[in-house]
Amino acid sequence: MPFIELQSNLPAGRFSEAFLKRLCSSTAAALGKPEDRMNVVVTPGLPMLMAGSTSPCVILSVSAIGVTDTAEKNKEHSAKIFEFLTKELDLSQDRLLFMLLFHHDWTIAIPCLLV
């Protein structure tokens, strides 16, 4: 059950429903997870400063069970997601920052597991 959280200073208009679906599909493929298990949140229009500049930028947090637990896996995932976001949002890689976080199965609660 991966969580994808994108924060950006880009305006809300850059993040259509179609973009959300493409982001879900792209990150699911990169992580090797089914799309119907993905959770995607986009927060646009934030006041942001990255590397001393307020130019358009994105911070993407990816947290998941079992797929973000090694440097090797994270390099693979990052390359695929960087490619998607640089094309979709017309940003250079220096305006993107990823945080890849590992979760244990006991750190996520959903109703069907609380029995």
N, CA, C and O atoms as a GROMACS GRO file, in nm:
protein
  460
    1MET      N    1   0.083  -0.118   0.000
    1MET     CA    2   0.000   0.000   0.000
    1MET      C    3   0.088   0.125   0.000
    1MET      O    4   0.100   0.191   0.103
    2PRO      N    5   0.150   0.158  -0.112
    2PRO     CA    6   0.237   0.274  -0.120
    2PRO      C    7   0.162   0.407  -0.105
    2PRO      O    8   0.046   0.421  -0.145
    3PHE      N    9   0.230   0.502  -0.047
    3PHE     CA   10   0.180   0.638  -0.033
    3PHE      C   11   0.270   0.730  -0.116
    3PHE      O   12   0.392   0.730  -0.098
    4ILE      N   13   0.211   0.807  -0.204
    4ILE     CA   14   0.282   0.903  -0.287
    4ILE      C   15   0.230   1.040  -0.249
    4ILE      O   16   0.111   1.068  -0.264
    5GLU      N   17   0.318   1.126  -0.201
    5GLU     CA   18   0.278   1.261  -0.162
    5GLU      C   19   0.364   1.361  -0.239
    5GLU      O   20   0.486   1.367  -0.220
    6LEU      N   21   0.301   1.438  -0.326
    6LEU     CA   22   0.371   1.537  -0.406
    6LEU      C   23   0.334   1.675  -0.355
    6LEU      O   24   0.217   1.711  -0.347
    7GLN      N   25   0.437   1.752  -0.320
    7GLN     CA   26   0.418   1.891  -0.278
    7GLN      C   27   0.487   1.979  -0.381
    7GLN      O   28   0.596   1.948  -0.429
    8SER      N   29   0.420   2.090  -0.416
    8SER     CA   30   0.478   2.177  -0.519
    8SER      C   31   0.431   2.320  -0.503
    8SER      O   32   0.327   2.349  -0.444
    9ASN      N   33   0.513   2.409  -0.559
    9ASN     CA   34   0.472   2.549  -0.567
    9ASN      C   35   0.405   2.578  -0.702
    9ASN      O   36   0.366   2.692  -0.728
   10LEU      N   37   0.392   2.477  -0.786
   10LEU     CA   38   0.318   2.493  -0.911
   10LEU      C   39   0.170   2.511  -0.880
   10LEU      O   40   0.122   2.460  -0.778
   11PRO      N   41   0.097   2.583  -0.965
   11PRO     CA   42  -0.045   2.606  -0.939
   11PRO      C   43  -0.128   2.478  -0.955
   11PRO      O   44  -0.088   2.384  -1.024
   12ALA      N   45  -0.243   2.478  -0.890
   12ALA     CA   46  -0.332   2.361  -0.893
   12ALA      C   47  -0.369   2.319  -1.034
   12ALA      O   48  -0.390   2.200  -1.060
   13GLY      N   49  -0.378   2.413  -1.126
   13GLY     CA   50  -0.415   2.383  -1.263
   13GLY      C   51  -0.320   2.289  -1.335
   13GLY      O   52  -0.356   2.229  -1.436
   14ARG      N   53  -0.198   2.275  -1.284
   14ARG     CA   54  -0.100   2.184  -1.344
   14ARG      C   55  -0.125   2.038  -1.306
   14ARG      O   56  -0.062   1.948  -1.361
   15PHE      N   57  -0.216   2.014  -1.211
   15PHE     CA   58  -0.236   1.881  -1.158
   15PHE      C   59  -0.381   1.836  -1.179
   15PHE      O   60  -0.460   1.832  -1.084
   16SER      N   61  -0.414   1.802  -1.300
   16SER     CA   62  -0.549   1.758  -1.335
   16SER      C   63  -0.574   1.617  -1.282
   16SER      O   64  -0.483   1.550  -1.234
   17GLU      N   65  -0.699   1.573  -1.291
   17GLU     CA   66  -0.732   1.436  -1.255
   17GLU      C   67  -0.655   1.338  -1.344
   17GLU      O   68  -0.610   1.233  -1.297
   18ALA      N   69  -0.640   1.373  -1.471
   18ALA     CA   70  -0.563   1.287  -1.563
   18ALA      C   71  -0.418   1.276  -1.517
   18ALA      O   72  -0.358   1.169  -1.525
   19PHE      N   73  -0.359   1.388  -1.469
   19PHE     CA   74  -0.222   1.383  -1.417
   19PHE      C   75  -0.214   1.289  -1.296
   19PHE      O   76  -0.123   1.208  -1.286
   20LEU      N   77  -0.311   1.302  -1.204
   20LEU     CA   78  -0.312   1.215  -1.086
   20LEU      C   79  -0.314   1.067  -1.127
   20LEU      O   80  -0.242   0.986  -1.068
   21LYS      N   81  -0.393   1.034  -1.226
   21LYS     CA   82  -0.402   0.896  -1.272
   21LYS      C   83  -0.271   0.851  -1.336
   21LYS      O   84  -0.227   0.738  -1.315
   22ARG      N   85  -0.208   0.940  -1.414
   22ARG     CA   86  -0.078   0.906  -1.475
   22ARG      C   87   0.030   0.892  -1.368
   22ARG      O   88   0.115   0.804  -1.377
   23LEU      N   89   0.028   0.979  -1.267
   23LEU     CA   90   0.124   0.969  -1.156
   23LEU      C   91   0.104   0.836  -1.083
   23LEU      O   92   0.201   0.768  -1.050
   24CYS      N   93  -0.019   0.801  -1.057
   24CYS     CA   94  -0.049   0.674  -0.991
   24CYS      C   95   0.004   0.557  -1.074
   24CYS      O   96   0.072   0.468  -1.022
   25SER      N   97  -0.027   0.557  -1.201
   25SER     CA   98   0.015   0.448  -1.290
   25SER      C   99   0.166   0.439  -1.299
   25SER      O  100   0.223   0.330  -1.292
   26SER      N  101   0.231   0.552  -1.315
   26SER     CA  102   0.377   0.556  -1.330
   26SER      C  103   0.448   0.510  -1.204
   26SER      O  104   0.542   0.431  -1.211
   27THR      N  105   0.404   0.558  -1.089
   27THR     CA  106   0.470   0.519  -0.965
   27THR      C  107   0.439   0.374  -0.929
   27THR      O  108   0.526   0.304  -0.875
   28ALA      N  109   0.320   0.328  -0.959
   28ALA     CA  110   0.287   0.187  -0.935
   28ALA      C  111   0.378   0.097  -1.019
   28ALA      O  112   0.431  -0.002  -0.969
   29ALA      N  113   0.396   0.133  -1.145
   29ALA     CA  114   0.484   0.054  -1.232
   29ALA      C  115   0.628   0.058  -1.183
   29ALA      O  116   0.696  -0.044  -1.181
   30ALA      N  117   0.675   0.176  -1.142
   30ALA     CA  118   0.813   0.190  -1.094
   30ALA      C  119   0.837   0.107  -0.968
   30ALA      O  120   0.945   0.051  -0.950
   31LEU      N  121   0.736   0.099  -0.882
   31LEU     CA  122   0.749   0.026  -0.756
   31LEU      C  123   0.709  -0.121  -0.767
   31LEU      O  124   0.733  -0.200  -0.675
   32GLY      N  125   0.650  -0.158  -0.880
   32GLY     CA  126   0.604  -0.296  -0.896
   32GLY      C  127   0.483  -0.327  -0.809
   32GLY      O  128   0.468  -0.439  -0.760
   33LYS      N  129   0.397  -0.229  -0.790
   33LYS     CA  130   0.277  -0.245  -0.707
   33LYS      C  131   0.152  -0.227  -0.793
   33LYS      O  132   0.156  -0.156  -0.893
   34PRO      N  133   0.041  -0.292  -0.755
   34PRO     CA  134  -0.083  -0.272  -0.832
   34PRO      C  135  -0.140  -0.133  -0.810
   34PRO      O  136  -0.136  -0.079  -0.699
   35GLU      N  137  -0.195  -0.076  -0.917
   35GLU     CA  138  -0.250   0.059  -0.908
   35GLU      C  139  -0.362   0.070  -0.805
   35GLU      O  140  -0.377   0.175  -0.741
   36ASP      N  141  -0.439  -0.035  -0.787
   36ASP     CA  142  -0.552  -0.026  -0.695
   36ASP      C  143  -0.510  -0.027  -0.548
   36ASP      O  144  -0.594  -0.017  -0.459
   37ARG      N  145  -0.381  -0.038  -0.521
   37ARG     CA  146  -0.328  -0.031  -0.384
   37ARG      C  147  -0.258   0.103  -0.358
   37ARG      O  148  -0.215   0.129  -0.245
   38MET      N  149  -0.247   0.187  -0.459
   38MET     CA  150  -0.174   0.313  -0.447
   38MET      C  151  -0.260   0.420  -0.378
   38MET      O  152  -0.383   0.422  -0.391
   39ASN      N  153  -0.193   0.509  -0.305
   39ASN     CA  154  -0.255   0.625  -0.242
   39ASN      C  155  -0.175   0.747  -0.286
   39ASN      O  156  -0.055   0.756  -0.258
   40VAL      N  157  -0.240   0.840  -0.353
   40VAL     CA  158  -0.170   0.955  -0.411
   40VAL      C  159  -0.233   1.084  -0.360
   40VAL      O  160  -0.355   1.102  -0.366
   41VAL      N  161  -0.148   1.174  -0.310
   41VAL     CA  162  -0.193   1.306  -0.265
   41VAL      C  163  -0.104   1.410  -0.332
   41VAL      O  164   0.019   1.399  -0.330
   42VAL      N  165  -0.166   1.511  -0.390
   42VAL     CA  166  -0.091   1.623  -0.450
   42VAL      C  167  -0.134   1.750  -0.379
   42VAL      O  168  -0.253   1.781  -0.370
   43THR      N  169  -0.036   1.824  -0.330
   43THR     CA  170  -0.061   1.952  -0.265
   43THR      C  171   0.009   2.061  -0.347
   43THR      O  172   0.131   2.077  -0.336
   44PRO      N  173  -0.066   2.135  -0.428
   44PRO     CA  174  -0.007   2.239  -0.513
   44PRO      C  175  -0.009   2.376  -0.445
   44PRO      O  176  -0.066   2.394  -0.337
   45GLY      N  177   0.055   2.472  -0.511
   45GLY     CA  178   0.046   2.611  -0.470
   45GLY      C  179   0.110   2.646  -0.338
   45GLY      O  180   0.072   2.744  -0.275
   46LEU      N  181   0.209   2.568  -0.295
   46LEU     CA  182   0.274   2.594  -0.166
   46LEU      C  183   0.385   2.698  -0.180
   46LEU      O  184   0.451   2.704  -0.284
   47PRO      N  185   0.406   2.779  -0.078
   47PRO     CA  186   0.526   2.863  -0.078
   47PRO      C  187   0.645   2.770  -0.054
   47PRO      O  188   0.653   2.705   0.051
   48MET      N  189   0.737   2.763  -0.148
   48MET     CA  190   0.849   2.669  -0.137
   48MET      C  191   0.979   2.734  -0.181
   48MET      O  192   0.982   2.818  -0.271
   49LEU      N  193   1.085   2.692  -0.116
   49LEU     CA  194   1.221   2.733  -0.151
   49LEU      C  195   1.303   2.605  -0.159
   49LEU      O  196   1.307   2.527  -0.065
   50MET      N  197   1.369   2.585  -0.273
   50MET     CA  198   1.456   2.469  -0.290
   50MET      C  199   1.589   2.517  -0.344
   50MET      O  200   1.596   2.585  -0.446
   51ALA      N  201   1.695   2.480  -0.274
   51ALA     CA  202   1.831   2.520  -0.315
   51ALA      C  203   1.842   2.670  -0.336
   51ALA      O  204   1.907   2.717  -0.429
   52GLY      N  205   1.778   2.745  -0.247
   52GLY     CA  206   1.789   2.890  -0.251
   52GLY      C  207   1.703   2.959  -0.354
   52GLY      O  208   1.715   3.080  -0.373
   53SER      N  209   1.615   2.884  -0.423
   53SER     CA  210   1.533   2.942  -0.529
   53SER      C  211   1.386   2.909  -0.509
   53SER      O  212   1.352   2.800  -0.463
   54THR      N  213   1.300   3.005  -0.543
   54THR     CA  214   1.157   2.982  -0.539
   54THR      C  215   1.102   2.943  -0.676
   54THR      O  216   0.980   2.942  -0.696
   55SER      N  217   1.189   2.911  -0.770
   55SER     CA  218   1.146   2.863  -0.902
   55SER      C  219   1.062   2.737  -0.884
   55SER      O  220   1.071   2.671  -0.780
   56PRO      N  221   0.979   2.703  -0.984
   56PRO     CA  222   0.895   2.584  -0.972
   56PRO      C  223   0.974   2.461  -0.929
   56PRO      O  224   1.082   2.433  -0.980
   57CYS      N  225   0.916   2.387  -0.834
   57CYS     CA  226   0.984   2.270  -0.781
   57CYS      C  227   0.882   2.170  -0.725
   57CYS      O  228   0.765   2.201  -0.707
   58VAL      N  229   0.932   2.049  -0.699
   58VAL     CA  230   0.850   1.941  -0.645
   58VAL      C  231   0.929   1.865  -0.540
   58VAL      O  232   1.047   1.836  -0.560
   59ILE      N  233   0.863   1.833  -0.430
   59ILE     CA  234   0.916   1.737  -0.333
   59ILE      C  235   0.819   1.620  -0.335
   59ILE      O  236   0.699   1.637  -0.314
   60LEU      N  237   0.872   1.501  -0.359
   60LEU     CA  238   0.791   1.381  -0.368
   60LEU      C  239   0.833   1.284  -0.259
   60LEU      O  240   0.950   1.246  -0.249
   61SER      N  241   0.737   1.243  -0.177
   61SER     CA  242   0.762   1.142  -0.075
   61SER      C  243   0.699   1.011  -0.122
   61SER      O  244   0.582   1.007  -0.160
   62VAL      N  245   0.777   0.906  -0.117
   62VAL     CA  246   0.730   0.772  -0.153
   62VAL      C  247   0.753   0.684  -0.031
   62VAL      O  248   0.867   0.666   0.012
   63SER      N  249   0.646   0.630   0.024
   63SER     CA  250   0.662   0.538   0.136
   63SER      C  251   0.585   0.411   0.104
   63SER      O  252   0.472   0.414   0.054
   64ALA      N  253   0.649   0.300   0.136
   64ALA     CA  254   0.591   0.172   0.099
   64ALA      C  255   0.650   0.060   0.185
   64ALA      O  256   0.752   0.078   0.252
   65ILE      N  257   0.585  -0.053   0.180
   65ILE     CA  258   0.633  -0.173   0.249
   65ILE      C  259   0.709  -0.258   0.148
   65ILE      O  260   0.656  -0.295   0.043
   66GLY      N  261   0.834  -0.288   0.180
   66GLY     CA  262   0.909  -0.386   0.102
   66GLY      C  263   0.969  -0.343  -0.030
   66GLY      O  264   1.036  -0.424  -0.094
   67VAL      N  265   0.949  -0.220  -0.072
   67VAL     CA  266   1.008  -0.181  -0.201
   67VAL      C  267   1.102  -0.061  -0.191
   67VAL      O  268   1.168  -0.026  -0.289
   68THR      N  269   1.108   0.001  -0.076
   68THR     CA  270   1.198   0.117  -0.058
   68THR      C  271   1.298   0.088   0.052
   68THR      O  272   1.339   0.178   0.126
   69ASP      N  273   1.337  -0.038   0.063
   69ASP     CA  274   1.420  -0.080   0.175
   69ASP      C  275   1.569  -0.095   0.143
   69ASP      O  276   1.648  -0.130   0.231
   70THR      N  277   1.609  -0.070   0.018
   70THR     CA  278   1.752  -0.076  -0.015
   70THR      C  279   1.790   0.040  -0.108
   70THR      O  280   1.707   0.093  -0.180
   71ALA      N  281   1.916   0.076  -0.103
   71ALA     CA  282   1.966   0.183  -0.190
   71ALA      C  283   1.952   0.145  -0.337
   71ALA      O  284   1.919   0.229  -0.420
   72GLU      N  285   1.977   0.019  -0.368
   72GLU     CA  286   1.968  -0.027  -0.507
   72GLU      C  287   1.826  -0.012  -0.562
   72GLU      O  288   1.806   0.039  -0.672
   73LYS      N  289   1.728  -0.056  -0.483
   73LYS     CA  290   1.588  -0.042  -0.526
   73LYS      C  291   1.551   0.105  -0.542
   73LYS      O  292   1.485   0.143  -0.638
   74ASN      N  293   1.595   0.187  -0.447
   74ASN     CA  294   1.558   0.329  -0.451
   74ASN      C  295   1.619   0.400  -0.571
   74ASN      O  296   1.557   0.491  -0.626
   75LYS      N  297   1.739   0.361  -0.613
   75LYS     CA  298   1.799   0.419  -0.734
   75LYS      C  299   1.714   0.386  -0.856
   75LYS      O  300   1.690   0.471  -0.941
   76GLU      N  301   1.669   0.261  -0.864
   76GLU     CA  302   1.585   0.217  -0.975
   76GLU      C  303   1.453   0.294  -0.977
   76GLU      O  304   1.414   0.349  -1.079
   77HIS      N  305   1.386   0.296  -0.862
   77HIS     CA  306   1.257   0.366  -0.853
   77HIS      C  307   1.272   0.514  -0.887
   77HIS      O  308   1.193   0.569  -0.963
   78SER      N  309   1.373   0.577  -0.830
   78SER     CA  310   1.393   0.720  -0.850
   78SER      C  311   1.413   0.755  -0.996
   78SER      O  312   1.355   0.851  -1.045
   79ALA      N  313   1.494   0.677  -1.066
   79ALA     CA  314   1.521   0.705  -1.207
   79ALA      C  315   1.392   0.705  -1.288
   79ALA      O  316   1.372   0.793  -1.372
   80LYS      N  317   1.306   0.608  -1.265
   80LYS     CA  318   1.180   0.598  -1.339
   80LYS      C  319   1.087   0.713  -1.305
   80LYS      O  320   1.023   0.770  -1.393
   81ILE      N  321   1.079   0.746  -1.177
   81ILE     CA  322   0.988   0.853  -1.135
   81ILE      C  323   1.040   0.990  -1.178
   81ILE      O  324   0.962   1.076  -1.218
   82PHE      N  325   1.172   1.010  -1.169
   82PHE     CA  326   1.232   1.136  -1.218
   82PHE      C  327   1.197   1.156  -1.366
   82PHE      O  328   1.158   1.265  -1.406
   83GLU      N  329   1.212   1.051  -1.444
   83GLU     CA  330   1.183   1.060  -1.588
   83GLU      C  331   1.038   1.103  -1.611
   83GLU      O  332   1.011   1.191  -1.692
   84PHE      N  333   0.946   1.039  -1.539
   84PHE     CA  334   0.805   1.074  -1.553
   84PHE      C  335   0.779   1.220  -1.517
   84PHE      O  336   0.717   1.293  -1.595
   85LEU      N  337   0.826   1.263  -1.400
   85LEU     CA  338   0.794   1.398  -1.353
   85LEU      C  339   0.863   1.507  -1.434
   85LEU      O  340   0.803   1.612  -1.458
   86THR      N  341   0.985   1.485  -1.478
   86THR     CA  342   1.051   1.589  -1.558
   86THR      C  343   0.976   1.611  -1.690
   86THR      O  344   0.966   1.725  -1.736
   87LYS      N  345   0.926   1.504  -1.750
   87LYS     CA  346   0.849   1.518  -1.874
   87LYS      C  347   0.712   1.579  -1.849
   87LYS      O  348   0.670   1.672  -1.918
   88GLU      N  349   0.642   1.527  -1.750
   88GLU     CA  350   0.504   1.572  -1.722
   88GLU      C  351   0.497   1.717  -1.677
   88GLU      O  352   0.407   1.791  -1.718
   89LEU      N  353   0.593   1.758  -1.594
   89LEU     CA  354   0.586   1.892  -1.535
   89LEU      C  355   0.685   1.990  -1.596
   89LEU      O  356   0.690   2.106  -1.555
   90ASP      N  357   0.764   1.945  -1.693
   90ASP     CA  358   0.863   2.029  -1.760
   90ASP      C  359   0.957   2.096  -1.660
   90ASP      O  360   0.982   2.216  -1.664
   91LEU      N  361   1.008   2.013  -1.568
   91LEU     CA  362   1.104   2.060  -1.469
   91LEU      C  363   1.236   1.988  -1.490
   91LEU      O  364   1.239   1.873  -1.534
   92SER      N  365   1.345   2.055  -1.458
   92SER     CA  366   1.475   1.988  -1.462
   92SER      C  367   1.491   1.907  -1.333
   92SER      O  368   1.427   1.936  -1.232
   93GLN      N  369   1.578   1.807  -1.338
   93GLN     CA  370   1.594   1.719  -1.222
   93GLN      C  371   1.642   1.792  -1.098
   93GLN      O  372   1.618   1.746  -0.986
   94ASP      N  373   1.710   1.906  -1.115
   94ASP     CA  374   1.756   1.979  -0.997
   94ASP      C  375   1.643   2.053  -0.924
   94ASP      O  376   1.664   2.112  -0.819
   95ARG      N  377   1.522   2.048  -0.982
   95ARG     CA  378   1.406   2.110  -0.918
   95ARG      C  379   1.312   2.003  -0.859
   95ARG      O  380   1.198   2.032  -0.823
   96LEU      N  381   1.362   1.880  -0.852
   96LEU     CA  382   1.287   1.769  -0.794
   96LEU      C  383   1.367   1.711  -0.678
   96LEU      O  384   1.488   1.695  -0.687
   97LEU      N  385   1.299   1.678  -0.571
   97LEU     CA  386   1.361   1.614  -0.456
   97LEU      C  387   1.269   1.500  -0.412
   97LEU      O  388   1.149   1.520  -0.393
   98PHE      N  389   1.327   1.382  -0.395
   98PHE     CA  390   1.249   1.266  -0.353
   98PHE      C  391   1.292   1.222  -0.214
   98PHE      O  392   1.410   1.229  -0.178
   99MET      N  393   1.194   1.178  -0.138
   99MET     CA  394   1.220   1.113  -0.010
   99MET      C  395   1.158   0.974  -0.020
   99MET      O  396   1.037   0.961  -0.037
  100LEU      N  397   1.240   0.870  -0.010
  100LEU     CA  398   1.193   0.733  -0.018
  100LEU      C  399   1.198   0.673   0.121
  100LEU      O  400   1.306   0.657   0.179
  101LEU      N  401   1.082   0.640   0.174
  101LEU     CA  402   1.069   0.596   0.312
  101LEU      C  403   1.018   0.453   0.318
  101LEU      O  404   0.929   0.414   0.243
  102PHE      N  405   1.076   0.376   0.408
  102PHE     CA  406   1.037   0.237   0.426
  102PHE      C  407   0.939   0.224   0.540
  102PHE      O  408   0.956   0.286   0.645
  103HIS      N  409   0.835   0.144   0.520
  103HIS     CA  410   0.739   0.113   0.626
  103HIS      C  411   0.741  -0.036   0.655
  103HIS      O  412   0.759  -0.118   0.565
  104HIS      N  413   0.724  -0.069   0.780
  104HIS     CA  414   0.697  -0.207   0.818
  104HIS      C  415   0.546  -0.229   0.809
  104HIS      O  416   0.470  -0.133   0.819
  105ASP      N  417   0.504  -0.351   0.790
  105ASP     CA  418   0.360  -0.376   0.776
  105ASP      C  419   0.281  -0.336   0.900
  105ASP      O  420   0.162  -0.307   0.890
  106TRP      N  421   0.344  -0.334   1.015
  106TRP     CA  422   0.273  -0.296   1.137
  106TRP      C  423   0.266  -0.146   1.160
  106TRP      O  424   0.211  -0.102   1.260
  107THR      N  425   0.321  -0.064   1.068
  107THR     CA  426   0.316   0.081   1.084
  107THR      C  427   0.202   0.145   1.006
  107THR      O  428   0.185   0.267   1.009
  108ILE      N  429   0.124   0.063   0.936
  108ILE     CA  430   0.011   0.114   0.857
  108ILE      C  431  -0.115   0.044   0.904
  108ILE      O  432  -0.119  -0.079   0.912
  109ALA      N  433  -0.218   0.121   0.934
  109ALA     CA  434  -0.345   0.063   0.979
  109ALA      C  435  -0.454   0.091   0.878
  109ALA      O  436  -0.476   0.205   0.839
  110ILE      N  437  -0.522  -0.013   0.836
  110ILE     CA  438  -0.641  -0.001   0.754
  110ILE      C  439  -0.748  -0.087   0.820
  110ILE      O  440  -0.715  -0.188   0.881
  111PRO      N  441  -0.876  -0.051   0.807
  111PRO     CA  442  -0.982  -0.122   0.881
  111PRO      C  443  -0.979  -0.274   0.866
  111PRO      O  444  -1.002  -0.345   0.964
  112CYS      N  445  -0.952  -0.325   0.749
  112CYS     CA  446  -0.956  -0.471   0.732
  112CYS      C  447  -0.845  -0.542   0.809
  112CYS      O  448  -0.853  -0.663   0.829
  113LEU      N  449  -0.742  -0.470   0.852
  113LEU     CA  450  -0.634  -0.531   0.929
  113LEU      C  451  -0.648  -0.509   1.079
  113LEU      O  452  -0.564  -0.557   1.156
  114LEU      N  453  -0.750  -0.438   1.120
  114LEU     CA  454  -0.768  -0.406   1.262
  114LEU      C  455  -0.862  -0.503   1.333
  114LEU      O  456  -0.917  -0.470   1.438
  115VAL      N  457  -0.880  -0.619   1.279
  115VAL     CA  458  -0.972  -0.718   1.336
  115VAL      C  459  -0.903  -0.794   1.448
  115VAL      O  460  -0.964  -0.882   1.510
   0.00000   0.00000   0.00000
